[in-house]
Amino acid sequence: MTDYGHDLIFGSFVTPVSTPVQRPVELSVVSERAGLDVVSFQDHPYMPALQDTWTLLSYVAARTERIRFTGNVLNLPLRPPAVLARAAAGLDQLSGGRFEMGIGAGGFWDAIGAMGGQRLDPGDSVLALEEGIQIMRGLWDTSQPGGFSFDGEFYQVPNAKRGPAPAHAIPVRVGSYKPRMLRLTGRVGDGWLPTLKYLPEGITSLAWMNEHIDEGALAVGRKPTDVTRYLNIDGRFSQAAGGLFDGPPQQWAEQIADVALAYGISGFLLMSDDPADLELFGREVAPLTRELVAAERD
Amino acid sequence: MNALRDRGNYAHRLEFGVRAAAGDEYDAERSVRQAVLAEELGYDVVALADRPDTTGIDALTALGWIAARTSKIKLRADVLTPRDPALLARTIASLDHLSGGRAALVLGTAAGAGAAGEAVDVIRALWNTSRTGTVRYSGHFYRLSGAQPGSPAHQVPITVLGDDDRAAADLAGRKGDGWTASYPAELSLGDAAVVIDRAAELAGRDAREVRRELLIRGGLGVREGIFTGSPAEWVSDLLPLVVDHGVSGIVLDLTEVDADGKDLLTRFAQEVVPALKAGVDKVLPDGWQGRAVRSRAALARRAPGVDYDDVPADVAEVLEPGDPRYRRYRGGYLRGGTPGIVLRAETDDQVVEALAYARRHPHLPLARRSGGHGISGRSTNAGGIVIDVSGMNTIEVIDEATRRVRIGPGARWMDVAAALLPYGWALSSGDYGGVGVGGLATAGGIGYLSRAHGLTIDHLVGVRMVLADGSIVEANEVENPDLFWAVRGAGANFGIVTSFEFVVDVVGDVGYAELTHDASDTAGFLVDWGSVVEDAPRALTSFLVVSPARRGQPSYAQSRTMVDSGDPETVLAHLQPLADIAPLLAQQAQILPYAAVMANAADQDPRSAGEPVSRSGLLAHITPEFADAAARVLRGDAVYFFQIRSVGGAVSDVDPDATAYSNRAANFSVVAMGRDDASLDEAWAQLSPYFDGQYLSFDSSLRPGRLEDTWSPSTLARLRDLKAKYDPDIVFDDNFAVLPTTTEKDN
């Protein structure tokens, strides 16, 4: 039972459907209007039913003013890290520092392979992700003199010019579930970004998953609090009280506060494409939860 | 070259573009400022050089941003160093959708023309959704093994960046939609043209399929050589390139200009472009606007018997089988089609022109298309002519006090509902927002508000239409009242309506429920549902789809029910008897605007193949005998879709002789869809004894006697007289065509 004490943030997880193409854009604007902190999109470039998430992020960034945005999570195997790093830094500049890097090692290897991407086994995909993150951070870091070189097993960057520098320190959040990937998250991640329904044993898995992240952080001399932990959640708003994330806003707030205080989750991203849900989440659930958590922390 | 010049110098439209700052040393926003300015100044295209090897703004990222900040200008990614073509295809397709069809792509040959050529193949293959299945590609540089295709919003041109590379010019000729190069360059324009034209010929293409574009740098001021000096000097530099070398794209390269280049951009647009266009107009037969050129591949797909050289010059768009946009109009939502030509008309006169063309082809089938959802009105054909009026889609309120609304035949019902919402009005149509106005509003219109407010045609107060002989007439209670009578139920027989005038209803928020019931006792359920609906207040209209038991799943019934009331208590009270009929498997009810219920259609190209097979019948009551027969039919495998819509109520208030609608006394409209005519007819024969009349829009049958099944003898006799008067040559022979005496010879 751990509370890492991070400020709470609330966000949306919007399906980047290709049709109607403006729908995810409208839902992003709704998210911003509802006072949410971040809007996010899954990234499956091999599925034409979904838009290209990168292009959508850029478009949404131009149509919003305040809200932060992130892939949830971007597919590293189909997005070469050096190109991604520069694209991200540029988007961060254009948007006034609102971009966040949610990244994952990839999972649907048949589909990735069909697009010409390289298939990796689970162990290699962990290593490749770590290399990818190092490359992104290396290219973003213009405070270092000279070019940036990286000679990894999966990625090579021979003496590239550093930059562009992003407008703010882009946090790197990793979508991870298994021990090795969780320790990597603790070792190099600024944040963790899993999805509730993929947790192996539901919400209680967060306890042991946190332990792996903490172990990874401590092993390299970082503090567990260096890693913020977000969670994509799904559920429904209803009049009657029900189970987890199934009930009126007050119940949602109480349950989210419990998860925040018991498992140290500080970011909650609602998986919904219903504007009414996003409005309720931003306008009612978020302030209620913040009050409850603040009261407990006092 | 002379031959080409005689054809109008490739005859491409002259376009102007800007290649905005990107790459090293530029702040991210400069390219955005330049793009926005270029749009304001009327440039056709803004290009961004994609250079992942540099630290400038990433071109594809910036284009996504620019797409959101502009509305007209084309957005082009000049991909100079190779990117993974599969991901690039996705990115550009998304950019094209988000920007409303404004994306364009240039590929460089830095990794060799071989790799670039494969990239073109990979991208085109991933964009091609006209073939079914996944994409496999095995090249030297790129591989796809079962990738899913996804098309852009429009045919995105792929241009090859040539510069001094003959291999690139050759690739452009073989596969490119265009060739672009810096000018001046070592490879002369004449030499490049020889390479491009020869490569095109060898690939079986027309040299005119490849646009030629130049990237130029310069400044206005003191004359120091080409592209310097005064605007007039620029024009004399540029004019020969256009006139003698067929250059049709001129892109100002600002990537090495200090600051924003605002002055150069502005003066070029305002002082050079108009003068150059005027100069070109004086010399070239097609002027700066050029003339569309069909590719050889497209010409090869032309259909026999269609006089493609005689197409009316003034219609909004002519689409042939080889044209990219053809697939959007070729078929319908329930039917595949392969028309020889689609004539898109957006004005009355264009409809007249298109119809005259059709009359010059009496040997070819003629289809009329508004939304493309027709079943009995086929909307398409094989090898014939389609007159498409989907572009006539305006919706205007002409008198707020009397709620009179004028709507074009191409408007879709979801757009109509959305347009009426701000006034607190609605016009009942059907149950699907993607259906077009033209077909439905000339046949009936059995919708979610039918029992409360009647059929769609019951709100019609007048039409303007083009008759078979090409005359444009008004029909209403005063002018041509006989025609106005006929249009409301059998309109397809008499012409093409180009404008409908309706009086619409005041409709606030409505209750809308989707209930799924256990229908294991199918017959019992049908009887109960029928009696509950008949007894329900008129505010309630319910549509029911019954699915038979399959693979261990019990039979279930899904109803969609609307209550014309925004009051939760009333809605609940009306719905409760329906909910109570049988155990509920799922339920959802909400109060929302009528327009929100109708906003249920995507804007996609139709993908259907084959022919729908459906039968319709109008029914007074769901008797136990009918229900038993229906349950029997559902247990068989001839029917895969079975729907009953409630009518009656306000529909029955209208005098049966007031319109050419089939049977107003019916309380239900029944439709079944099956796999083939023979098995469906056999199943349907068990139900037909119970029917009186049919809703013609839902019946695909061409069987003899179908006219007699639809209309009463007096109505049919009246329709025959009018058909003889208004369409004696049977130009309109589709969609329950009323032939003079018998339906026997109708197919």
Interface residues (C-beta under 8 A of the other chain):
Chain A: S18 T19 P20 V21 Q22 V25 P45 Y46 M47 P48 A49 Q51 D52 W54 T55 L56 L57 S58 Y59 V60 A61 A62 R63 L78 R79 P80 A82 V83 R86 A87 G90 L91 Q93 L94 D110 G113 A114 M115 G116 A160 K161 R162 G163 P164
Chain B: D24 D27 A28 E29 V32 P52 D53 T54 T55 G56 I57 D58 L60 T61 A62 L63 G64 W65 I66 A67 A68 R69 R83 D84 A86 L87 R90 T91 A93 S94 L95 H97 L98 V122 T134 Y142 R143 L144 S145 G146 A147 Q148 P149 G150 A153 A602 D603 Q604
